[in-house]
């Protein structure tokens, strides 16, 4: 038993039930399975994952856990810290993309996957990522795929904002996992003439919006769930760019109305968003483990919250309230999740 996770104070059930969304969404009980257990959680550096983190923190609090404010970490930092037992969990794992993280080695600990595991399916198969192209340029220059741009010097020039001879894709911060993934895609499909511009993602969205408003060509990496595909309107303003290389067996998506090709491959498989947790924490806390297994958050609800956040409701109190409101609107489902967690704790 890790002594860091235990505190001597016994939490009264009445006090816990008053936390979070309120007692109306909690099932009365004399004892709560998380009573006396401190939880160290993290959240990712991308702000689109804050909502999910707030939802899980709220639910764990209702089970009696003492949940600290999440530590903001990049993926490599999180997986190392979780493997060492310094962090218990986060709600921002992307799979299969993060599978490579589990195979990494941490000094003094060994293979990450021996100490850390994904749990449940917070968003199953709904996390897409790919490259957006502005609709005006795609139509005017008859662009149907990433390969079209790579094969045509005039198209490369059209997207070469810094006049260095390479078509620019506004991409991710260098420490986000998508940065290396985008580089790999552009290397495979780009014939050496496509490059990712790394940097602050919100600034890249603003740049893209400005170019679209001026009728200028732009390529932008995007993903769902996020506010990007709400702020930049899919169809009228931008489309997913078909990125399938010749002979590819990449999954195709039914995105014909918002893609440059009727059969659209984004160059990336659909990801599951999953909780990732320290294995020892899961073993010692069956209530938390059971909760992680059953909670699901619809992609559309995350998109809506992300849009509200992008429009200014982005302070910690706003995000906590958004999570509280979301849980409050699903009272019966939340009660079922909490009951499942308590039953797991009782064996």
Rosetta blueprint (number, residue, H / E / L):
1 X L
2 X L
3 X H
4 X H
5 X H
6 X E
7 X L
8 X L
9 X L
10 X L
11 X L
12 X L
13 X H
14 X H
15 X H
16 X H
17 X H
18 X L
19 X L
20 X L
21 X L
22 X L
23 X H
24 X H
25 X H
26 X L
27 X L
28 X L
29 X L
30 X L
31 X L
32 X L
33 X L
34 X L
35 X L
36 X L
37 X E
38 X E
39 X E
40 X L
41 X E
42 X E
43 X E
44 X E
45 X L
46 X L
47 X H
48 X H
49 X H
50 X H
51 X H
52 X H
53 X H
54 X H
55 X H
56 X H
57 X H
58 X H
59 X H
60 X H
61 X H
62 X H
63 X L
64 X L
65 X L
66 X E
67 X E
68 X L
69 X L
70 X L
71 X E
72 X E
73 X E
74 X L
75 X H
76 X H
77 X H
78 X H
79 X H
80 X H
81 X H
82 X H
83 X H
84 X H
85 X L
86 X L
87 X L
88 X L
89 X E
90 X E
91 X E
92 X E
93 X E
94 X E
95 X E
96 X L
97 X L
98 X L
99 X H
100 X H
101 X H
102 X H
103 X L
104 X L
105 X E
106 X E
107 X L
108 X L
109 X L
110 X E
111 X E
112 X H
113 X H
114 X H
115 X L
116 X E
117 X E
118 X E
119 X E
120 X E
121 X E
122 X E
123 X E
124 X E
125 X E
126 X E
127 X E
128 X L
129 X E
130 X E
131 X E
132 X E
133 X E
134 X E
135 X H
136 X H
137 X H
138 X H
139 X H
140 X H
141 X L
142 X L
143 X L
144 X L
145 X L
146 X H
147 X H
148 X H
149 X H
150 X H
151 X H
152 X L
153 X H
154 X H
155 X H
156 X H
157 X H
158 X H
159 X L
160 X L
161 X L
162 X L
163 X L
164 X L
165 X L
166 X L
167 X E
168 X E
169 X E
170 X E
171 X L
172 X L
173 X L
174 X L
175 X L
176 X L
177 X H
178 X H
179 X H
180 X H
181 X H
182 X H
183 X H
184 X H
185 X H
186 X H
187 X H
188 X H
189 X H
190 X H
191 X L
192 X L
193 X L
194 X E
195 X E
196 X E
197 X E
198 X L
199 X L
200 X L
201 X H
202 X H
203 X H
204 X H
205 X H
206 X H
207 X H
208 X H
209 X H
210 X H
211 X H
212 X H
213 X H
214 X L
215 X L
216 X L
217 X L
218 X L
219 X E
220 X E
221 X E
222 X E
223 X E
224 X L
225 X L
226 X L
227 X L
228 X H
229 X H
230 X H
231 X H
232 X L
233 X L
234 X E
235 X L
236 X L
237 X L
238 X E
239 X E
240 X E
241 X L
242 X L
243 X L
244 X L
245 X L
246 X L
247 X L
248 X L
249 X L
250 X L
251 X L
252 X L
253 X E
254 X L
255 X L
256 X H
257 X H
258 X H
259 X E
260 X L
261 X L
262 X L
263 X L
264 X E
265 X L
266 X L
267 X L
268 X L
269 X L
270 X L
271 X E
272 X E
273 X E
274 X E
275 X E
276 X E
277 X E
278 X E
279 X H
280 X H
281 X H
282 X H
283 X H
284 X H
285 X L
286 X H
287 X H
288 X H
289 X H
290 X H
291 X H
292 X H
293 X H
294 X H
295 X L
296 X L
297 X L
298 X L
299 X H
300 X H
301 X H
302 X H
303 X H
304 X H
305 X H
306 X H
307 X H
308 X H
309 X H
310 X H
311 X L
312 X L
313 X L
314 X L
315 X L
316 X H
317 X H
318 X H
319 X H
320 X H
321 X H
322 X H
323 X H
324 X H
325 X H
326 X H
327 X H
328 X H
329 X L
330 X L
331 X H
332 X H
333 X H
334 X H
335 X H
336 X H
337 X H
338 X H
339 X H
340 X H
341 X H
342 X H
343 X H
344 X H
345 X H
346 X H
347 X L
